[in-house]
Amino acid sequence: MAKPTAPEVEPIYLTRDEFLDEVSPRHYEPGEHVTFVGPTGSGKTTVAFQMLDTVTTPGLPGVVLVMKPRDSTVVEWAKKLEYKRTEVWPPGTSRIARSGFTRKYAGYVYGPRHSLTDIRRDDEMLEHAFRAVLTDCYRQGDRIIFGDELHALQNDLHLKREIDAILMRGRSLGCAGWFSTQRPRDVSLNVYSEAEHLILLRAPDERNAEVYRLIGGMDPTIIKEAVYGLNRYEFVYIGRTKGENDEPTLAVVEG
């Protein structure tokens, strides 16, 4: 019996605003995972925060894990989205004195304080702190966890087991894993096989092209051609949740 071939889906072309207004909030369901792939400086973090802005609410908050002691991009987006920055977890809520009610946030940016004197000690601190957050979000559900460099989280901080558990079982619990990587060959395969939404920025080098074969439901040749034709800050969006024609969505989004 011949092996079925993936459908030859034709890409649609969208502006960034069209994608954020029409595709991201309408196609996303709580608990679905999102994967961002692209080299340093290609805009992964910006796209991630723009998408978080379209879907997070106090009832479905985002939890951003910050590895760097100083990250101006994250700080700027935290202010823009009015996410609460915190160095402790759980962060609690803020009491609004005059009105007497407790404010809940649409997102939290969690970055524990670094010693800045002992690298090994800082890594151990981050490993312990982020493991507690991942476990808590897995248990609570109705969360979106965003980790900005999956390779470092899985390998340097030894959090592969927790991240794989979220990718494999988090959907049913409402706990979504949004992860980015610039090293697509060196991270867990679950980040591709379990993700309902993929964002591919610019053209990866030829050695990383094999990851396209891990994106089910679509011809990898079509994906490769779309990604290789991108300009800076443009990206390819792949939505693996089925649309009206029972086909995945393939969109080229302008920068």
Residue frames as qw, qx, qy, qz and C-alpha x, y, z in Angstrom:
[[0.000, 0.888, 0.459, 0.000, 0.00, 0.00, 0.00],
 [0.407, 0.510, -0.030, 0.757, 1.40, 3.36, -0.99],
 [0.330, -0.406, -0.463, 0.716, 2.14, 5.78, 1.81],
 [0.129, 0.888, 0.434, 0.076, -0.27, 8.75, 1.77],
 [0.451, 0.260, -0.011, 0.854, 1.31, 12.02, 0.77],
 [0.116, -0.529, -0.408, 0.735, 0.85, 15.29, 2.61],
 [0.352, 0.819, 0.451, 0.032, -1.51, 17.78, 0.98],
 [0.467, 0.190, 0.142, 0.852, 0.09, 20.45, -1.19],
 [0.117, -0.838, -0.443, 0.297, -1.22, 23.43, 0.74],
 [0.391, 0.615, 0.138, 0.671, -0.84, 26.77, -1.02],
 [0.351, -0.298, -0.399, 0.793, 0.50, 29.54, 1.22],
 [0.025, 0.905, 0.382, 0.185, -1.53, 32.66, 1.86],
 [0.453, 0.231, -0.155, 0.847, 0.19, 36.04, 2.25],
 [0.348, -0.839, -0.418, -0.012, -0.59, 38.34, 5.16],
 [0.115, 0.716, -0.303, 0.618, 0.71, 41.51, 6.74],
 [0.269, 0.054, -0.769, 0.577, 1.83, 41.30, 10.38],
 [0.355, -0.005, 0.322, -0.877, -1.30, 43.20, 11.47],
 [0.742, 0.037, -0.364, -0.562, -3.57, 40.86, 9.51],
 [0.600, 0.058, -0.782, 0.156, -1.95, 37.86, 11.13],
 [0.123, 0.001, -0.671, 0.731, -2.26, 39.30, 14.64],
 [0.442, 0.054, 0.165, -0.880, -5.84, 40.49, 14.14],
 [0.774, 0.159, -0.222, -0.570, -7.29, 37.60, 12.18],
 [0.755, 0.199, -0.625, -0.015, -5.18, 34.44, 12.51],
 [0.252, 0.260, -0.753, 0.550, -3.50, 34.35, 15.90],
 [0.357, -0.085, 0.552, -0.749, -6.51, 34.99, 18.19],
 [0.776, 0.141, -0.057, -0.613, -9.05, 33.10, 16.07],
 [0.775, 0.258, -0.572, -0.079, -7.01, 29.96, 15.44],
 [0.223, 0.322, -0.775, 0.495, -5.62, 29.57, 18.96],
 [0.741, -0.482, -0.340, -0.321, -7.34, 27.41, 21.58],
 [0.423, -0.724, 0.456, -0.298, -6.25, 27.23, 25.26],
 [0.833, -0.283, 0.476, 0.012, -3.67, 24.54, 25.88],
 [0.830, 0.527, 0.073, 0.168, -2.25, 24.52, 22.36],
 [0.646, -0.471, 0.222, 0.558, 1.53, 24.64, 22.00],
 [0.444, 0.895, -0.036, -0.006, 3.49, 27.11, 19.85],
 [0.780, -0.246, 0.235, 0.525, 7.07, 26.72, 18.60],
 [0.242, 0.952, -0.112, -0.150, 9.25, 29.54, 17.27],
 [0.838, -0.073, 0.283, 0.461, 12.35, 28.74, 15.18],
 [0.420, 0.868, 0.017, 0.264, 14.91, 31.23, 13.91],
 [0.664, 0.154, -0.284, 0.674, 18.45, 32.54, 14.38],
 [0.337, -0.553, -0.328, 0.688, 19.45, 35.23, 16.86],
 [0.025, -0.385, 0.109, 0.916, 18.09, 38.63, 15.88],
 [0.021, -0.218, -0.781, -0.585, 15.38, 37.28, 13.57],
 [0.376, -0.251, -0.029, -0.892, 12.53, 38.51, 15.78],
 [0.462, -0.230, -0.856, -0.023, 11.36, 35.38, 17.63],
 [0.193, -0.317, -0.636, 0.677, 10.81, 37.17, 20.94],
 [0.219, 0.170, -0.023, -0.960, 8.91, 40.04, 19.35],
 [0.509, -0.091, -0.638, -0.570, 6.54, 37.72, 17.46],
 [0.412, -0.250, -0.844, 0.233, 5.99, 35.67, 20.62],
 [0.044, -0.320, -0.475, 0.818, 5.01, 38.71, 22.70],
 [0.344, 0.103, -0.271, -0.893, 2.78, 40.01, 19.91],
 [0.533, -0.167, -0.761, -0.330, 0.97, 36.66, 19.84],
 [0.300, -0.279, -0.754, 0.513, 0.76, 36.54, 23.63],
 [0.126, 0.170, 0.171, -0.962, -0.89, 39.94, 23.52],
 [0.484, -0.021, -0.468, -0.739, -3.67, 38.54, 21.30],
 [0.679, -0.190, -0.678, -0.209, -4.57, 35.54, 23.48],
 [0.389, -0.112, -0.712, 0.574, -3.58, 36.05, 27.14],
 [0.403, -0.650, -0.200, -0.612, -6.14, 37.22, 29.70],
 [0.324, -0.499, 0.590, -0.545, -6.34, 37.15, 33.51],
 [0.890, -0.065, 0.294, -0.343, -8.12, 33.81, 33.08],
 [0.930, 0.245, 0.095, 0.255, -5.44, 32.51, 30.70],
 [0.158, -0.935, 0.257, 0.186, -2.27, 34.30, 31.79],
 [0.751, 0.521, -0.324, 0.245, 1.13, 34.07, 30.15],
 [0.685, -0.678, 0.200, 0.176, 4.15, 33.14, 32.24],
 [0.587, 0.741, -0.273, 0.178, 7.42, 34.32, 30.67],
 [0.850, -0.408, 0.044, 0.331, 10.60, 32.66, 31.93],
 [0.255, 0.930, -0.234, 0.125, 13.54, 35.10, 31.87],
 [0.919, -0.093, -0.106, 0.369, 17.01, 33.54, 31.91],
 [0.483, 0.426, -0.113, 0.757, 19.06, 36.70, 31.38],
 [0.335, -0.482, -0.474, 0.656, 19.64, 39.02, 34.36],
 [0.134, 0.591, 0.029, -0.795, 19.05, 42.01, 32.09],
 [0.327, 0.299, 0.781, 0.441, 16.86, 41.64, 29.02],
 [0.107, 0.284, 0.035, -0.952, 15.72, 44.98, 27.59],
 [0.332, -0.091, -0.666, -0.661, 13.38, 43.39, 25.03],
 [0.388, -0.411, -0.823, 0.063, 11.47, 41.49, 27.70],
 [0.164, -0.402, -0.433, 0.790, 11.34, 44.54, 29.99],
 [0.177, 0.144, -0.245, -0.942, 9.91, 46.70, 27.20],
 [0.431, -0.204, -0.725, -0.497, 7.25, 44.15, 26.29],
 [0.324, -0.386, -0.777, 0.378, 6.32, 43.56, 29.92],
 [0.016, 0.354, 0.236, -0.905, 5.56, 47.28, 30.23],
 [0.294, 0.074, -0.468, -0.830, 3.67, 47.41, 26.95],
 [0.509, -0.240, -0.766, -0.311, 1.49, 44.39, 27.77],
 [0.461, -0.552, 0.265, -0.642, 1.18, 45.41, 31.45],
 [0.851, -0.100, -0.509, 0.082, 2.53, 42.05, 32.57],
 [0.554, -0.805, 0.174, -0.123, 3.63, 41.90, 36.19],
 [0.539, 0.523, -0.591, 0.295, 7.38, 41.52, 36.66],
 [0.764, -0.585, 0.135, -0.237, 8.32, 39.34, 39.60],
 [0.255, 0.578, -0.755, 0.178, 11.41, 37.77, 41.17],
 [0.317, -0.131, 0.850, -0.400, 9.42, 35.28, 43.26],
 [0.562, -0.049, -0.608, -0.559, 6.99, 32.49, 42.45],
 [0.194, 0.679, 0.636, 0.311, 4.09, 32.27, 42.93],
 [0.227, 0.307, 0.013, 0.924, 3.77, 36.02, 42.33],
 [0.016, -0.512, -0.628, 0.586, 0.50, 36.59, 44.16],
 [0.171, 0.735, 0.497, 0.428, -1.71, 39.51, 43.17],
 [0.219, 0.149, -0.177, 0.948, -1.70, 43.24, 43.77],
 [0.106, -0.673, -0.664, 0.308, -4.15, 44.88, 46.16],
 [0.123, 0.516, 0.235, 0.814, -5.62, 48.09, 44.78],
 [0.173, -0.145, -0.614, 0.757, -5.95, 50.16, 47.93],
 [0.299, 0.072, 0.087, -0.947, -8.79, 52.51, 47.05],
 [0.661, 0.000, -0.422, -0.620, -11.13, 50.07, 45.34],
 [0.593, -0.336, 0.617, -0.393, -10.33, 47.22, 47.68],
 [0.954, 0.230, 0.080, -0.175, -10.20, 44.54, 44.97],
 [0.612, -0.417, 0.573, 0.352, -7.37, 42.25, 43.98],
 [0.499, 0.696, -0.296, -0.423, -5.94, 42.77, 40.50],
 [0.820, -0.030, 0.534, 0.204, -5.09, 39.79, 38.37],
 [0.034, 0.659, -0.456, -0.598, -2.73, 40.17, 35.44],
 [0.846, 0.463, -0.056, -0.258, -2.87, 38.86, 31.87],
 [0.842, 0.343, -0.313, 0.276, 0.75, 37.80, 32.23],
 [0.605, -0.761, 0.201, 0.122, 3.78, 37.50, 34.48],
 [0.598, 0.649, -0.406, 0.239, 7.45, 37.93, 33.66],
 [0.814, -0.571, 0.101, 0.013, 9.42, 35.79, 36.08],
 [0.634, 0.547, -0.381, 0.392, 13.14, 36.30, 36.47],
 [0.739, -0.623, -0.161, 0.200, 14.71, 35.37, 39.82],
 [0.051, -0.955, 0.292, 0.021, 17.57, 37.56, 41.00],
 [0.855, 0.312, -0.276, 0.308, 21.05, 36.47, 39.85],
 [0.662, -0.625, -0.008, 0.415, 24.11, 36.62, 42.07],
 [0.462, 0.872, -0.119, 0.109, 26.22, 37.83, 39.10],
 [0.206, -0.768, 0.602, -0.065, 29.28, 36.43, 40.88],
 [0.381, -0.220, 0.898, 0.015, 28.98, 32.66, 40.42],
 [0.490, 0.208, -0.521, -0.668, 27.74, 31.29, 37.07],
 [0.351, -0.059, -0.934, -0.021, 27.28, 27.76, 38.36],
 [0.022, 0.299, 0.700, -0.648, 25.31, 29.01, 41.34],
 [0.384, 0.321, -0.024, -0.865, 23.09, 31.13, 39.09],
 [0.479, 0.112, -0.732, -0.472, 22.38, 28.16, 36.81],
 [0.246, -0.179, -0.919, 0.250, 21.45, 25.98, 39.77],
 [0.165, 0.328, 0.444, -0.817, 19.19, 28.72, 41.07],
 [0.464, 0.267, -0.305, -0.788, 17.44, 29.05, 37.69],
 [0.389, 0.013, -0.898, -0.205, 17.03, 25.29, 37.38],
 [0.105, -0.291, -0.830, 0.465, 15.33, 25.05, 40.77],
 [0.230, 0.378, 0.241, -0.864, 13.19, 28.18, 40.22],
 [0.462, 0.248, -0.457, -0.719, 11.98, 27.30, 36.72],
 [0.287, -0.081, -0.953, -0.055, 11.26, 23.69, 37.67],
 [0.056, 0.363, 0.694, -0.619, 8.93, 25.00, 40.37],
 [0.359, 0.395, -0.042, -0.844, 7.16, 27.26, 37.85],
 [0.409, 0.163, -0.750, -0.493, 6.78, 24.52, 35.24],
 [0.198, -0.187, -0.943, 0.190, 5.42, 22.12, 37.84],
 [0.150, 0.392, 0.497, -0.760, 3.04, 24.72, 39.24],
 [0.419, 0.350, -0.254, -0.798, 1.67, 25.67, 35.82],
 [0.351, 0.054, -0.895, -0.271, 1.31, 22.00, 34.90],
 [0.104, -0.293, -0.866, 0.392, -0.68, 21.42, 38.08],
 [0.189, 0.456, 0.339, -0.801, -2.83, 24.57, 37.86],
 [0.393, 0.474, 0.705, 0.351, -3.59, 24.51, 34.12],
 [0.158, 0.920, 0.347, 0.085, -5.01, 27.45, 32.17],
 [0.327, -0.784, 0.257, 0.462, -1.56, 28.95, 31.64],
 [0.746, 0.636, -0.066, 0.185, 0.77, 29.71, 28.75],
 [0.638, -0.606, 0.252, 0.403, 4.45, 29.21, 29.56],
 [0.600, 0.786, -0.098, 0.117, 6.89, 30.99, 27.26],
 [0.702, -0.509, 0.295, 0.402, 10.56, 29.99, 27.34],
 [0.347, 0.879, -0.157, -0.286, 12.81, 32.02, 25.06],
 [0.345, 0.592, -0.718, -0.124, 15.57, 29.46, 24.42],
 [0.945, -0.144, -0.039, -0.291, 14.50, 25.85, 24.60],
 [0.777, 0.315, -0.464, 0.287, 17.99, 24.40, 24.17],
 [0.102, 0.453, -0.554, 0.690, 19.26, 26.18, 27.28],
 [0.666, -0.318, 0.237, -0.632, 16.19, 25.22, 29.31],
 [0.974, 0.018, -0.136, -0.178, 16.44, 21.55, 28.35],
 [0.838, 0.247, -0.325, 0.361, 20.18, 21.09, 28.45],
 [0.244, 0.468, -0.423, 0.737, 21.88, 23.76, 30.56],
 [0.414, -0.335, 0.386, -0.753, 19.13, 23.79, 33.19],
 [0.080, 0.035, -0.994, 0.060, 18.20, 20.09, 32.84],
 [0.455, 0.226, 0.433, -0.744, 14.46, 20.72, 32.47],
 [0.292, 0.137, -0.755, -0.571, 13.81, 18.39, 29.54],
 [0.111, -0.272, -0.950, 0.101, 11.58, 16.02, 31.54],
 [0.117, 0.541, 0.506, -0.661, 9.30, 18.81, 32.75],
 [0.271, 0.453, -0.276, -0.803, 9.10, 20.46, 29.34],
 [0.231, 0.042, -0.887, -0.399, 8.37, 17.17, 27.57],
 [0.006, 0.391, 0.862, -0.323, 5.60, 16.45, 30.09],
 [0.229, 0.572, 0.216, -0.757, 3.98, 19.78, 29.25],
 [0.287, 0.372, -0.559, -0.683, 4.34, 19.20, 25.51],
 [0.216, -0.035, -0.955, -0.199, 2.97, 15.65, 25.73],
 [0.227, -0.481, -0.835, 0.141, 0.21, 16.09, 28.33],
 [0.073, -0.272, -0.273, 0.920, -0.29, 19.79, 28.88],
 [0.236, -0.156, -0.495, -0.822, -2.93, 20.24, 26.17],
 [0.478, -0.453, -0.727, -0.194, -5.51, 18.24, 28.11],
 [0.439, -0.507, -0.496, 0.551, -4.73, 20.27, 31.26],
 [0.109, 0.961, 0.228, 0.109, -4.89, 23.66, 29.57],
 [0.468, -0.733, 0.275, 0.410, -1.16, 24.16, 30.16],
 [0.714, 0.690, 0.047, 0.110, 0.46, 25.38, 26.95],
 [0.640, -0.438, 0.266, 0.573, 4.17, 25.40, 26.17],
 [0.477, 0.877, 0.006, 0.061, 5.42, 28.19, 23.90],
 [0.686, -0.495, 0.310, 0.435, 9.12, 27.71, 23.23],
 [0.482, 0.849, -0.190, -0.103, 11.64, 29.26, 20.89],
 [0.792, -0.318, 0.371, 0.367, 14.95, 27.94, 19.62],
 [0.320, 0.817, -0.369, -0.308, 17.77, 28.97, 17.34],
 [0.025, -0.411, 0.905, 0.104, 19.13, 25.42, 17.35],
 [0.786, 0.052, -0.038, -0.615, 16.27, 23.38, 15.86],
 [0.752, 0.217, -0.620, -0.052, 18.28, 20.15, 15.53],
 [0.344, 0.222, -0.737, 0.537, 19.36, 20.11, 19.18],
 [0.413, -0.155, 0.417, -0.795, 16.04, 20.22, 21.03],
 [0.439, 0.136, 0.849, -0.261, 13.34, 17.71, 21.88],
 [0.016, -0.148, -0.762, -0.630, 11.43, 16.43, 18.86],
 [0.037, -0.607, -0.766, 0.206, 8.21, 16.92, 20.84],
 [0.010, -0.571, -0.102, 0.814, 8.48, 20.66, 20.27],
 [0.226, 0.222, -0.561, -0.765, 7.65, 19.96, 16.61],
 [0.231, -0.187, -0.922, -0.249, 5.45, 16.89, 16.77],
 [0.168, -0.548, -0.749, 0.333, 3.20, 18.24, 19.55],
 [0.012, -0.364, -0.074, 0.928, 2.97, 21.90, 18.51],
 [0.399, 0.662, 0.632, -0.056, -0.29, 23.01, 16.92],
 [0.271, 0.961, 0.048, -0.005, 1.30, 26.27, 15.75],
 [0.750, -0.174, 0.170, 0.616, 4.77, 26.86, 14.34],
 [0.165, 0.973, -0.044, -0.157, 6.52, 30.13, 13.53],
 [0.814, 0.010, 0.240, 0.529, 9.55, 29.78, 11.24],
 [0.025, 0.957, -0.036, -0.288, 11.63, 32.95, 10.86],
 [0.165, 0.773, -0.538, -0.292, 14.06, 33.57, 8.02],
 [0.871, 0.299, -0.374, -0.110, 15.98, 30.73, 6.42],
 [0.723, -0.559, 0.403, 0.050, 17.79, 28.26, 8.67],
 [0.080, 0.593, -0.732, -0.325, 20.97, 26.77, 7.28],
 [0.690, 0.191, -0.582, -0.385, 20.77, 23.60, 5.25],
 [0.271, 0.142, -0.900, 0.309, 21.84, 21.43, 8.19],
 [0.257, 0.128, 0.635, -0.717, 18.67, 22.35, 10.06],
 [0.500, 0.108, -0.386, -0.768, 16.32, 21.66, 7.16],
 [0.330, -0.062, -0.941, -0.034, 15.66, 18.15, 8.44],
 [0.141, 0.209, 0.660, -0.707, 13.31, 19.56, 11.09],
 [0.489, 0.176, -0.197, -0.831, 10.73, 20.20, 8.35],
 [0.499, 0.003, -0.829, -0.251, 10.20, 16.46, 8.08],
 [0.175, -0.192, -0.826, 0.501, 9.01, 16.49, 11.69],
 [0.327, 0.227, 0.192, -0.897, 6.15, 18.88, 10.92],
 [0.280, 0.242, 0.925, 0.092, 3.34, 16.50, 10.10],
 [0.333, 0.699, 0.578, -0.258, 0.49, 17.13, 7.72],
 [0.316, 0.907, -0.063, -0.272, 2.38, 19.20, 5.17],
 [0.854, 0.402, -0.015, 0.330, 4.91, 18.63, 2.40],
 [0.572, -0.625, 0.047, 0.530, 8.34, 19.62, 3.82],
 [0.488, 0.193, 0.382, 0.761, 9.45, 20.83, 0.37],
 [0.022, -0.797, -0.391, -0.460, 6.70, 23.45, 0.36],
 [0.515, -0.830, -0.125, 0.174, 7.70, 24.60, 3.85],
 [0.655, -0.278, 0.216, 0.668, 11.37, 24.82, 2.88],
 [0.340, 0.453, 0.405, 0.718, 10.62, 26.89, -0.21],
 [0.210, -0.881, -0.319, -0.280, 8.46, 29.29, 1.80],
 [0.607, -0.729, -0.012, 0.315, 11.07, 29.75, 4.55],
 [0.643, -0.084, 0.281, 0.708, 14.02, 30.20, 2.20],
 [0.243, 0.588, 0.390, 0.665, 12.23, 33.06, 0.46],
 [0.342, -0.852, -0.372, 0.135, 11.74, 35.14, 3.60],
 [0.265, 0.680, -0.195, 0.656, 13.19, 38.57, 4.19],
 [0.255, 0.073, -0.650, 0.712, 14.34, 39.77, 7.60],
 [0.268, 0.074, 0.507, -0.816, 11.54, 39.80, 10.21],
 [0.711, 0.060, -0.327, -0.620, 9.15, 37.94, 7.92],
 [0.306, -0.218, 0.898, -0.229, 8.02, 34.49, 9.01],
 [0.489, -0.075, -0.738, -0.458, 6.08, 31.43, 7.95],
 [0.516, -0.173, 0.533, -0.648, 3.12, 30.43, 10.10],
 [0.420, -0.015, -0.867, -0.267, 1.96, 26.81, 10.13],
 [0.557, -0.182, 0.399, -0.705, -1.33, 26.10, 11.87],
 [0.171, 0.102, -0.969, -0.143, -1.82, 22.37, 12.25],
 [0.367, 0.344, 0.681, -0.533, -5.33, 22.68, 13.69],
 [0.280, 0.306, 0.778, 0.472, -7.67, 21.83, 10.86],
 [0.195, 0.225, -0.010, -0.955, -9.62, 24.52, 9.05],
 [0.679, 0.317, 0.208, -0.629, -12.85, 24.40, 7.09],
 [0.740, 0.465, -0.404, -0.273, -11.30, 22.32, 4.31],
 [0.942, -0.308, 0.129, 0.040, -9.68, 19.92, 6.78],
 [0.736, 0.432, -0.141, 0.501, -6.25, 21.23, 5.84],
 [0.538, -0.498, -0.186, 0.655, -3.51, 22.92, 7.85],
 [0.179, 0.976, 0.111, -0.053, -2.89, 26.63, 7.40],
 [0.689, -0.062, 0.146, 0.707, 0.30, 27.89, 5.74],
 [0.118, 0.974, 0.190, 0.029, 0.85, 31.65, 5.74],
 [0.592, 0.167, -0.060, 0.786, 3.77, 33.87, 4.80],
 [0.238, -0.899, -0.331, 0.157, 3.66, 36.92, 7.08],
 [0.427, 0.687, -0.075, 0.583, 5.41, 40.14, 6.13],
 [0.516, -0.149, -0.448, 0.715, 7.66, 41.87, 8.63]]
